[in-house]
Amino acid sequence: MRMLAAARGRPIEMPVIAGKTEDEIMEAIEGLKKRQYVRVDGPPNGNSLIGQDVDELNLMPFRVDYLRTLPR
């Protein structure tokens, strides 16, 4: 996302979580993608300098076990 922002020349709005840095949020998103709990959904930007980024980042539940029951 940082590379996409640099290529476009304008900032991309990052999710905000109280007490977490941008790096921690990015690491969490990457971890969820690797475990296939979420997927990055969006059309590839063929004109991008990066080539494999997306126009928009949407985190969507990917597997049934994404949601866990909370203890009562």
Buried (B, 14 or more C-beta within 10 A) or exposed (E): BEEBBEBBEEEEEBEEEEEEEEEEBBEEBEEBBEEEBBBBEEEEBEEBEEEEBBEEBEBEEBEEEEEEEEEE
